[in-house]
Each structure stands twice: as C-alpha cells, then as structure tokens.
Amino acid sequence: METEVKQTQETKVLERKKNSERRRQTRNARQKRESKQEILKLEFKKEPLKIIPLGGLLEIGKNMTIFEYDGEIIIIDCGLAFPEDDMLGIDLVIPDITYLEKNKDKIKGMIITHGHEDHIGAIPYFLKQIDVPIYATRLTVGLIQNKLEEHKLLRKTRLKTVAQGQTITLGKFRIEFIRSSHSIPDAVILGIHTPVGTIIHTGDFKVDYTPIDGERMDFGRLAELGNKGVLALMSDSTNSERKGYTMSERTVGEVFDRLFVNCTKRIVVATFASNVHRVQQIVNAAVENNRKIAICGRSMMNMIETAKELGYIDVPDNIFIDIDMINNYTDEQLVIITTGSQGETMSALTRMAAGEHKKVEITPNDLVIISATPIPGNEKLVSKVIDDLMKIGAEVVYSSLADVHVSGHACQEEQKLMLALTKPKYFIPIHGEYRQLIAHSEIAKKVGVDSKNIFMMTNGRILELTDNSARLTGTVPFGRIMVDGLGVGDVGNIVLRDRQHLSQDGLIIVVLTMNSKTGEVVSGPDVISRGFVYVRESENLMDDVKRVVREEIEKCEEKHITDWLTIKTNLKDNLRDYVYQKTKRNPMILPIIMEV
C-alpha cells in the first residue's frame, strides 16, 4: 500500500514537471513569435505617401501635383494659367518647380490626364529645366507634340503613349489610366496604386451617358476599386457650386441642327479649339446642310489637323476648304469655325468684330454662334465682341440665348456619384478656387465622408498619408512664375508694381547734366512727361517742375552734397511732394543725371 502511494506521488511530481516544461516551451514560442512579428513590423514599416500640389488649388488653372514615396516622385499634369487683370503685359503663368529641380533625380515620370492648356501648357517650360519621360493618351501626346515643336524640344523629349485601361509601373507606383468623360477626347482618371493604398485622381471630368464618341466613363472599374478600398479621392471641384447634372455634349449638336437648318446666312461658329467633340458636331451639321467649312485661327487649325490625323474627328473628303477660298462660295454654302470665343484681344473673332481681319469681313448676312460661356474675368471682353458684331448688323447667338455650350466639368450630382463609386477613406477637393473647394467638401460630407477625413489643401502644402492616418505637415516652395515674351520668371512683383504705377499715374523724367568736379548744372533740367500730362497744355506746370529741380540742386550745393545717389533721392522726394500737392497725382519720377 505504501509503495502504491509513493508511486502515485512520484507520478504527480513528474506530471507537474512536464506541465511546467510545456508552459515554459509555450511561453518561449510565444515570445519568439512576438519578437519575429516586431522584427517584421520594423522591416516592413511603410513610409508615408506625400501629396504636394504645386498649382490648381485656390485658383483656376496651373494644375500640377507631386506624389512622393520613399525617395521616388511622379508628377500629375503640368498646366498653365492665364494672367489676371493686374498682371500687366504678362502672357502666361506657370507653376514654380523649385522643389522638383532640387529633387530631379527622384522623378520617375510625368503623367498627363488630358490635353487642355491648364494641364499641358507648362510642359515646354518644365522640360527646359528638367528632362523626364511623359506618359499620356494618344490625342494628348499629339497635342503635346505640337507644343514641343513650337519650342524646338520634340526631339529631346521622351513621350510615351498609353491607352485607356492600361497600367504602367514607375518605381513603387502603379498608375492605371481609367477612361473618363470631359470636353476633350482621351481624358483619363488616374488610379495611383502605392504601397500605402490606392489614390484616385479624377483630373477634369463630367458624367456624360451619351458622349459623341460613344466612349463612356469606366464606371465599373471605379466601382471595383471602390469595393477593394480607395485610400483617398482627389476630385475636380470646378462646378461644385452648381446643382444637378451637366448636360450631355450631344444636346449642343441638337441646337446646332436647329440653327443650321433652312438658314440662308453664312454661319460663323466660335468655340474652344480643344473641344474636338464640339467641332465634330459642327462638321455633322455642316455636312447635313451641304455647307463647306473654313478654319480660322492657328490653334484651331492645329487642333483639327491633329484630331483628323489621329482619327478623333470623322470628316468626309473635301468638306474643309482654305480660308482664302471663301469668296468662291455663297453665304448659304459656308461655315467658318474660328477661335476667339473668350474675346481675346488678338483672336480671329475679335478682329472680325473690329473689322480688322484680313480674310473674313462680317456682314449683316452672317449668323455668329459663340459656342462657349465666358471664363470668369472675360465677361467684358466677350460682351464687347458681341456688341461690335451686332453693330455691324450680324445675328449673334450666345449662351444666354440658346444652349450652344455645355460645361466639361461635373456638377454636384455627378460629384456625388464619383464619391459613391469610389468610397474613399480620405477626400481632397482639387481644381478650384476656395469657395468651390469648400462647396465640394460639403458635398463629400453629405455622401458620408467624415469631416475629419476631408483635407482642404493649398499649393505647396504637404499631405502625408499612410494606410491608417493622414496629416498636413510642412510646405515646399510654390508660387507663380510669369512668362513675358521670351522671359520666364524675370518679371516679378516689383516689375508688376512699377507697371501698375506707370499705367495709373504716368511718368516724369528729369534730365540734367552736371560737372563731375564742381557739381554745377551744365545743362537742363529738361522734363519729359509720359502718361501724366500733355506737356503743351501744361507748360506752366512743367516750368514749375524745372524750378523745383533747380531749387533742390542749389540746396544740395549749399549743403555740399556731392553724392549723386543722394541728389537723385532728394530730387525724387521733393518733386513727388510738389507734384502731388499741385495735381493730387503720384506719377513715377525718374531723375537722370549725366556727368561731364
């Protein structure tokens, strides 16, 4: 009996030891597993994705966005903006690419969403500083080629044609070109696949269920990406203040058909050169009514030629005639397609309205259709062109009278559809002024995006994204580089301020010759006025100005002031005070002292 008890106790001790050993082994295995997981976490810890807009926010145009991940950069679009009213003499405005110049070795490529100027216009200026490959769809590549030929850059540039639906890999980025709808063919939405998640960049878009070319937006792919998980949506905000839907481009064709049928007048249609679908509908209406078409305006000719070569316009043989041949046809046999729908100063339509066009003279037997709405800031220019055309006696049809234009941008209901399809975790409104970005963010809230996950970006601001976080961090250099003639960036705020000063108040130039040794006035002062007063009608004022100059020179002599810079400064200050006292004007005063 004692032996059995003893054996039982020994068995229990052995069991306890075995259990203890098993627990120890289990604990060690768990610790090893946790240690491995920590090591894996450290090894695969992901860098944040940086999104940095350089243009297109709080403004219209100049669209450009940087995506940076783990030392690699891709660029989306490279557009220009047109000068504002206070940018006197400026031709174009392009983004500041200082940050990209400092990091050019990181750039893997540039991707273009479509061929409008506010998305491709700055490419030649960019390529003069940084050489990168450019990826775009076929028509967009054709339009970029035209620009590069003008700048003699085509041979040096690596242009890569990508089809809608295709995916390319640039370093750690995979970029998917998703078919979109806009007012120009071959527009794409970009699915940017990164190690932290998928970003959808819409570019400019609208939802058109009946597009002219039959190529509808790829809603299925957008929904598929949305179901898999979209980290962030960057969406076009241009029309975010407009309720409802944007009308289909096809509705404009119906209006053209009504205007063309039974019309005995010559028809002149002004529209955006880039609106290939609009041109196609003008061609269709002309063919239906047995009219020949003449093209007026260099940009229009280039666009139509490129679209014809690439098969984006379906044109019967011999429908187009040279503008020099229009006098060989009667009015009811002709359509003229022209540029100038925005009332641009040197455009073809503006010159026609002013009677200054060399080849087209507007008459009372003309029907002029302005198939565009004025871009904000151009209203007065367009109104003047309409007034001038009507004074000649022409019949003018414009957007206030008929639906001869539809927007290429999504209105609120279409923006909601984009949000509903993609179901983004984070939302970034782009392409718009502040009020438009705010309106778009409100739309996103209605669709269910958390307000904490909506980011109102500004140009130059860095947004860092991971798969579970987003935060605004620092900034990079950004701004507006102004192009004036062949000069790029050599006109800044100081020059613009001087131009504004000259335009508002004019200029007084004071010229005198002084003895370099004695400081005595040898000749002068002579006073020249430009844009201030007409000298012949203000001789007394000019005599007073000369007297003030002499008195100031005498004061300098009495005080033994011989430093010419000081003399000029004193002359300028005293003359400014005197002129303002007499005229309440503040002209720019420029003293010129020559020494003998």
C-alpha positions in Angstrom: 0.0 0.0 0.0 2.8 2.4 0.9 4.5 1.5 -2.3 1.4 2.5 -4.4 1.1 5.8 -2.6 4.7 6.5 -3.2 4.4 5.7 -6.9 1.3 7.9 -7.2 3.2 10.9 -5.6 6.2 10.4 -7.9 3.8 10.3 -10.9 2.2 13.6 -9.8 5.6 15.3 -9.4 6.6 14.1 -12.9 3.3 15.4 -14.4 3.9 18.8 -12.7 7.4 18.9 -14.1 6.1 18.0 -17.6 3.3 20.6 -17.4 5.8 23.3 -16.2 8.1 22.4 -19.1 5.3 22.6 -21.6 4.2 26.0 -20.3 7.8 27.2 -20.5 8.1 26.0 -24.1 4.8 27.6 -25.0 5.9 30.9 -23.4 9.2 30.8 -25.2 7.5 30.0 -28.5 5.1 32.9 -28.0 7.9 35.3 -27.1 9.8 34.2 -30.2 6.7 34.7 -32.4 6.0 38.1 -30.9 9.7 39.0 -31.4 9.5 37.9 -35.1 6.4 40.0 -35.6 8.1 43.0 -34.1 11.1 42.4 -36.4 8.7 42.1 -39.4 6.9 45.3 -38.4 10.2 47.1 -38.3 11.3 45.6 -41.6 8.1 46.4 -43.4 7.2 49.7 -41.7 5.9 51.8 -44.6 7.0 55.3 -45.4 4.2 57.9 -45.7 3.0 58.9 -49.1 3.4 62.6 -49.7 0.9 64.5 -51.9 2.1 68.0 -52.8 0.1 70.3 -55.1 2.1 73.0 -56.9 -0.9 74.5 -58.7 -4.6 74.2 -59.2 -5.7 75.0 -55.6 -7.4 78.3 -54.7 -7.1 79.2 -58.4 -8.3 78.1 -61.8 -5.6 76.6 -64.0 -1.9 75.8 -63.4 -2.7 72.3 -62.4 0.2 70.3 -61.1 0.6 67.7 -58.3 3.5 65.8 -56.9 3.3 62.2 -55.4 6.4 61.2 -53.4 7.0 57.9 -51.8 10.3 56.5 -50.3 12.6 58.8 -52.4 10.6 58.4 -55.7 8.4 61.1 -57.3 5.8 61.1 -60.0 4.1 64.3 -61.4 0.5 64.6 -62.4 -0.2 67.3 -65.0 1.8 70.4 -65.8 -0.5 73.2 -66.8 -0.5 77.0 -67.1 -2.9 79.7 -66.1 -3.8 82.9 -68.0 -2.8 86.2 -66.5 -5.1 88.1 -64.2 -6.1 91.7 -64.8 -3.3 93.1 -62.6 -0.6 91.2 -64.4 0.1 93.9 -67.0 1.9 92.6 -70.1 2.2 89.0 -68.8 1.4 86.3 -71.4 1.2 83.1 -69.2 1.6 82.0 -65.6 3.3 78.6 -64.8 4.0 76.7 -61.6 7.2 77.2 -59.5 9.1 74.0 -59.8 12.0 74.8 -57.4 11.2 71.8 -55.3 11.3 69.5 -58.3 14.6 71.0 -59.5 16.2 70.2 -56.2 14.8 66.6 -56.3 15.0 65.9 -60.1 17.0 62.7 -59.5 13.9 61.2 -57.7 11.5 61.9 -60.6 10.3 58.7 -62.3 7.9 60.4 -64.8 5.1 62.8 -65.6 1.5 61.6 -66.2 -1.0 63.8 -68.0 -4.8 63.4 -67.6 -5.9 65.2 -70.8 -4.8 67.8 -73.4 -6.1 71.1 -72.1 -3.8 74.1 -71.7 -4.3 74.2 -67.9 -2.9 70.6 -67.8 -0.2 70.6 -70.5 0.6 74.3 -71.2 3.7 74.5 -68.9 5.3 71.3 -70.2 7.8 73.1 -72.6 9.0 75.4 -69.8 9.3 72.4 -67.4 11.3 70.4 -69.9 13.8 73.2 -70.4 14.7 72.7 -66.7 14.1 69.0 -66.1 14.2 66.1 -68.5 11.5 63.5 -67.6 9.5 60.9 -69.6 5.9 61.9 -70.2 3.0 59.4 -70.3 -0.3 60.3 -71.8 -3.1 59.0 -74.1 -2.8 59.3 -77.9 -4.6 62.6 -78.6 -2.9 64.2 -75.6 0.5 63.1 -76.9 -0.3 64.6 -80.3 -1.2 68.0 -78.7 2.0 67.9 -76.5 4.0 67.2 -79.7 2.6 70.4 -81.3 3.7 72.5 -78.3 7.1 70.9 -78.2 7.7 71.6 -81.9 7.0 75.3 -81.3 9.7 75.3 -78.6 12.1 73.1 -80.7 12.0 70.4 -77.9 10.3 67.5 -79.6 13.5 65.5 -80.5 14.8 65.7 -76.9 11.6 64.6 -75.2 10.6 61.1 -74.2 6.8 60.9 -75.0 5.1 57.6 -74.1 1.6 56.8 -75.5 -0.6 54.9 -73.1 -4.1 53.5 -73.9 -7.2 54.0 -71.7 -7.4 50.9 -69.5 -3.6 50.4 -69.4 -1.5 50.3 -66.3 2.2 51.4 -66.1 4.7 51.0 -63.4 7.1 53.8 -62.3 9.2 52.7 -59.4 7.0 51.9 -56.5 4.0 53.5 -58.2 1.5 51.7 -60.5 -0.6 54.1 -62.5 -3.9 53.0 -64.0 -5.4 55.0 -66.9 -9.2 54.8 -66.4 -11.5 56.0 -69.2 -13.2 59.3 -68.4 -15.5 61.9 -70.0 -14.6 65.5 -70.5 -14.9 68.2 -73.2 -11.9 66.7 -75.0 -11.4 63.1 -76.1 -8.9 60.7 -74.4 -9.3 62.1 -70.9 -8.4 59.7 -68.1 -9.0 59.3 -64.4 -5.8 58.0 -62.7 -5.8 55.1 -60.3 -2.5 55.6 -58.5 -1.6 52.4 -56.6 1.0 52.9 -53.9 2.4 50.8 -51.0 0.1 52.6 -48.6 -3.1 52.4 -50.7 -4.9 53.5 -53.9 -5.4 57.2 -54.7 -7.9 58.2 -57.3 -7.1 61.4 -59.2 -10.1 62.4 -61.4 -8.4 65.1 -63.5 -11.2 67.1 -65.1 -14.3 65.1 -65.6 -18.1 65.1 -66.2 -20.6 62.2 -66.4 -21.9 62.0 -70.0 -24.0 59.0 -70.6 -24.3 59.8 -74.3 -20.8 61.0 -75.4 -20.2 61.9 -79.0 -17.6 59.2 -79.5 -19.6 56.6 -77.5 -16.7 56.2 -75.1 -18.4 56.3 -71.7 -16.6 56.7 -68.4 -15.5 53.3 -67.0 -17.9 53.3 -64.0 -17.3 49.6 -63.5 -13.6 49.9 -62.8 -14.2 52.9 -60.5 -16.7 50.8 -58.5 -14.3 47.8 -58.5 -11.6 50.0 -57.0 -14.1 51.4 -54.5 -15.0 47.9 -53.3 -11.4 46.9 -52.9 -10.7 50.1 -50.9 -9.7 53.6 -52.0 -7.4 55.4 -49.6 -8.1 58.9 -51.0 -10.1 60.6 -53.7 -8.8 63.8 -55.4 -11.7 65.2 -57.3 -12.4 68.1 -59.7 -14.2 71.0 -58.0 -14.8 73.4 -60.8 -18.6 73.1 -60.9 -19.2 72.2 -57.3 -21.4 75.2 -56.8 -23.8 74.1 -59.5 -26.7 71.8 -58.6 -27.9 68.9 -60.7 -26.1 67.4 -63.7 -24.0 68.8 -66.5 -25.9 68.4 -69.8 -24.5 66.0 -72.4 -22.4 67.3 -75.2 -24.9 65.8 -77.6 -27.5 68.4 -76.6 -25.4 71.1 -78.2 -25.5 69.2 -81.5 -29.3 69.3 -81.4 -29.2 73.1 -81.1 -26.7 73.4 -84.0 -29.0 71.3 -86.1 -31.9 73.7 -85.4 -29.8 76.8 -86.1 -28.3 75.4 -89.4 -31.5 74.0 -91.0 -33.1 76.4 -93.5 -30.5 79.1 -92.6 -29.6 81.3 -95.7 -26.9 83.2 -93.9 -23.2 82.4 -93.7 -22.6 80.8 -90.3 -19.5 81.6 -88.2 -19.0 79.5 -85.1 -16.5 80.4 -82.4 -15.6 77.8 -79.8 -12.6 76.5 -77.8 -10.0 75.0 -80.1 -9.6 72.0 -77.8 -13.3 71.0 -77.9 -13.0 68.3 -80.5 -16.5 66.9 -79.9 -17.9 70.3 -80.4 -16.1 70.6 -83.7 -17.4 67.2 -84.7 -21.0 68.3 -84.2 -20.4 71.5 -86.2 -19.0 69.3 -89.0 -22.0 67.0 -88.8 -24.4 69.9 -89.0 -22.5 71.4 -92.0 -22.5 68.1 -93.9 -26.2 67.7 -93.2 -26.9 71.1 -94.7 -24.4 70.9 -97.6 -22.0 73.5 -96.4 -18.3 73.7 -96.8 -16.1 74.5 -93.7 -13.2 77.0 -93.5 -11.0 77.2 -90.4 -9.8 80.4 -88.9 -7.2 80.7 -86.1 -3.9 78.9 -85.8 -4.7 77.0 -82.6 -8.0 75.7 -84.2 -6.2 74.6 -87.3 -3.5 72.8 -85.3 -6.1 71.0 -83.2 -8.3 69.9 -86.1 -5.3 68.7 -88.1 -4.0 66.7 -85.1 -7.5 65.2 -84.4 -8.0 64.3 -88.1 -4.6 62.6 -88.3 -5.3 60.5 -85.2 -8.9 59.7 -86.2 -10.7 61.7 -83.4 -12.8 63.6 -86.0 -14.8 61.8 -88.6 -14.7 64.2 -91.6 -15.9 63.5 -95.2 -13.5 64.2 -98.0 -13.3 67.7 -99.3 -15.5 69.2 -96.6 -12.8 71.6 -95.5 -11.7 74.5 -97.7 -8.9 77.0 -97.4 -9.9 80.3 -95.8 -8.7 82.1 -98.9 -11.4 80.3 -101.0 -14.4 81.5 -99.1 -15.2 84.2 -101.7 -15.8 81.4 -104.2 -18.9 80.2 -102.3 -22.3 81.8 -101.5 -23.1 82.6 -97.8 -25.5 79.6 -97.5 -22.8 77.3 -98.6 -20.3 78.2 -95.9 -19.5 77.6 -92.2 -16.4 79.3 -90.7 -15.1 77.7 -87.4 -13.0 80.2 -85.5 -11.1 80.9 -82.3 -12.0 83.9 -80.1 -14.9 82.7 -78.0 -13.4 84.4 -75.0 -13.0 87.8 -76.6 -9.1 87.5 -76.6 -7.6 90.7 -77.9 -5.8 89.3 -80.9 -8.1 86.3 -81.6 -9.7 85.9 -85.0 -13.3 86.6 -83.9 -12.3 89.8 -82.1 -10.5 91.1 -85.2 -13.5 90.2 -87.3 -15.8 92.1 -85.0 -13.4 95.1 -85.1 -13.3 94.9 -89.0 -9.6 94.2 -88.8 -9.4 90.6 -90.0 -7.6 90.3 -93.4 -9.7 87.4 -94.8 -13.1 87.5 -93.2 -15.4 90.5 -93.2 -18.5 90.2 -91.1 -21.7 91.4 -92.8 -25.4 91.7 -91.8 -25.9 88.3 -93.6 -23.8 86.5 -91.0 -25.1 84.3 -88.2 -22.4 84.2 -85.5 -22.7 81.5 -82.9 -20.4 81.9 -79.8 -20.4 78.3 -78.5 -18.8 78.9 -75.1 -19.5 80.7 -71.9 -17.1 83.5 -70.7 -14.4 82.3 -68.3 -14.7 84.4 -65.1 -12.9 87.7 -65.8 -13.6 87.6 -69.6 -17.2 88.8 -69.4 -16.4 92.3 -70.5 -14.3 91.2 -73.4 -17.0 88.8 -74.7 -19.7 91.4 -74.3 -17.7 93.9 -76.3 -17.2 91.4 -79.2 -21.0 90.6 -79.2 -21.8 94.4 -79.2 -19.3 95.0 -82.1 -20.8 92.1 -84.1 -24.3 93.4 -83.6 -23.3 97.0 -84.6 -22.2 95.6 -87.9 -25.7 94.0 -88.2 -24.8 90.3 -87.7 -27.1 88.0 -85.9 -25.4 86.7 -82.8 -26.4 83.6 -80.8 -24.6 83.0 -77.5 -25.1 81.1 -74.3 -27.7 83.5 -72.8 -30.0 83.0 -75.8 -29.6 79.3 -76.6 -27.9 76.1 -75.2 -24.9 76.4 -77.6 -22.5 75.4 -74.9 -22.2 72.8 -72.1 -19.6 72.6 -69.4 -16.9 69.8 -69.4 -17.0 69.7 -65.6 -19.1 67.7 -63.2 -21.9 69.3 -61.2 -22.9 68.3 -57.7 -24.9 65.1 -58.5 -22.0 63.8 -60.7 -19.5 64.6 -57.9 -21.7 62.6 -55.5 -21.7 59.7 -57.9 -17.9 59.8 -58.1 -17.7 59.7 -54.3 -20.3 56.9 -54.1 -18.5 54.8 -56.6 -15.0 55.1 -55.1 -16.0 55.2 -51.4 -12.7 56.9 -50.3 -11.4 57.0 -46.7 -10.0 60.5 -47.3 -11.2 63.2 -49.6 -9.2 66.0 -51.2 -11.1 68.5 -53.3 -8.9 69.9 -56.1 -9.1 72.2 -59.2 -10.9 75.2 -58.0 -11.0 78.4 -56.0 -11.6 78.4 -52.3 -15.4 78.7 -52.4 -15.5 75.8 -54.9 -13.3 73.6 -52.7 -15.5 74.4 -49.7 -18.7 73.5 -51.7 -17.1 70.2 -52.8 -16.1 69.3 -49.2 -19.8 69.9 -48.1 -20.9 67.5 -50.9 -18.5 64.9 -49.5 -19.9 65.2 -46.0 -23.4 64.7 -47.4 -22.3 61.5 -49.1 -20.9 60.2 -45.8 -17.2 61.2 -45.7 -16.1 62.1 -42.1 -15.3 65.8 -41.9 -12.0 64.8 -40.1 -11.0 62.9 -43.3 -11.5 65.9 -45.6 -8.4 67.9 -46.3 -8.6 71.5 -47.7 -5.2 71.7 -49.4 -3.3 74.7 -50.6 -0.5 74.9 -53.1 2.8 73.9 -51.6 1.3 72.2 -48.6 2.4 68.6 -47.9 -0.2 65.9 -47.0 1.3 62.7 -45.6 -0.8 59.6 -45.9 -0.4 56.1 -44.5 -2.9 53.2 -44.7 -4.5 54.4 -41.4 -3.5 58.1 -41.0 -3.4 61.4 -42.7 -1.9 64.7 -41.6 -0.8 68.0 -43.1 2.9 68.6 -42.4 5.2 71.3 -43.9 5.4 73.2 -47.1 7.6 73.3 -50.2 8.4 76.3 -52.4 5.5 77.3 -54.6 4.2 80.3 -56.5 3.5 81.8 -59.8 6.3 82.1 -62.5 5.3 84.7 -65.0 6.1 84.4 -68.7 6.5 87.7 -70.6 7.6 87.1 -74.2 10.8 85.0 -74.1 11.4 85.9 -70.5 10.5 83.3 -67.9 10.5 84.4 -64.3 12.3 87.7 -64.9 9.1 89.7 -64.2 8.2 89.6 -60.5 6.1 91.6 -58.1 8.4 94.7 -58.2 8.2 94.9 -62.0 4.4 94.4 -61.9 4.1 97.1 -59.3 6.0 99.5 -61.5 3.9 98.7 -64.5 0.7 99.3 -62.4 2.2 102.6 -61.2 3.0 103.7 -64.7 -0.4 102.6 -66.0 -2.3 104.5 -63.3 -0.2 107.7 -62.9 2.3 108.0 -65.7 5.9 109.1 -65.7 8.0 112.2 -65.3 11.7 112.0 -66.5 14.0 114.8 -65.3 17.3 115.0 -67.3 20.2 117.3 -66.4 24.0 117.4 -67.0 26.3 118.2 -64.1 30.0 118.9 -63.8 31.5 115.9 -62.1 34.2 118.1 -60.3 32.2 121.2 -59.2 28.7 119.8 -59.1 27.4 122.7 -61.1 24.5 122.2 -63.6 25.9 122.4 -67.1 22.6 121.9 -69.0 19.0 121.3 -68.1 16.9 120.4 -66.4 14.8 119.0 -69.2 11.4 117.5 -68.2 9.7 114.7 -70.2 6.2 113.5 -69.3 4.6 110.3 -70.5 1.1 109.3 -69.3 1.0 112.1 -66.8 0.0 115.3 -68.6 0.2 116.6 -72.1 3.2 118.9 -72.0 2.0 121.6 -74.4 -1.2 122.0 -72.4 0.6 122.1 -69.1 3.6 124.3 -69.8 3.2 126.2 -66.5 3.3 123.0 -64.5 6.4 121.9 -66.4 8.1 125.2 -65.7 7.3 124.8 -62.0 8.8 121.4 -62.1 12.0 122.7 -63.5 12.1 125.4 -60.9 11.7 122.9 -58.1 14.5 120.8 -59.6 16.8 123.8 -59.7 16.0 124.8 -56.2 16.8 121.3 -54.9 20.1 121.3 -56.8 21.0 124.6 -55.2 20.2 123.2 -51.7 22.5 120.3 -52.3 25.2 122.7 -53.4 24.8 124.7 -50.2 24.9 121.6 -48.1 28.0 120.4 -50.1 26.2 117.2 -51.1 28.1 115.6 -53.9 26.9 112.0 -53.7 24.8 111.6 -56.9 22.6 108.9 -55.3 21.6 111.3 -52.5 21.0 114.1 -55.0 18.7 111.8 -57.1 16.8 110.7 -54.0 16.3 114.3 -52.8 15.1 115.4 -56.2 12.7 112.5 -56.4 11.2 113.0 -52.9 10.7 116.8 -53.2 9.4 116.6 -56.7 6.9 113.9 -55.8 5.6 116.0 -52.9 5.3 119.1 -55.1 3.5 117.3 -58.0 1.1 115.6 -55.6 0.3 119.0 -53.9 -0.4 120.6 -57.3 -2.2 117.7 -59.1 -3.2 115.1 -56.5 -1.4 112.6 -58.7 1.5 110.4 -58.0 3.5 109.8 -61.2 6.7 107.7 -61.3 9.6 110.2 -61.2 12.9 109.2 -62.8 15.8 111.6 -62.4 18.7 111.1 -64.9 21.9 112.9 -64.2 24.7 112.8 -66.7 28.2 113.9 -65.8 30.8 115.8 -67.9 
